[in-house]
Amino acid sequence: MKYATYGDHGLFHICMEMLGKVAGFQSILIPYAGGNPALAAVLGGMPTSGVTPGSLWDGRPRKIRIIAVGWEKRLELYPDVRLWLNSVSD
């Protein structure tokens, strides 16, 4: 799975590598020079997924489906979105 995030060897890169190992898929990083360029690339369809800080957008564009948030408990803004820590075990 190709995914966008900012930088190389950062927190989101390491988290995706760990998730891929646990879930049994290969992730391919496409690094961008910031969260906004990464999100713009995902909105444009290249690549098809991304890991960005949630503060960059509110999740309302229907082109994007939020699959997990990285908090200790569910967020009011995303009540139906799973927690990152539980996304592999659910």
Order of alpha helices (4+ residues) and beta strands (2+ residues): beta-alpha-beta-alpha-beta
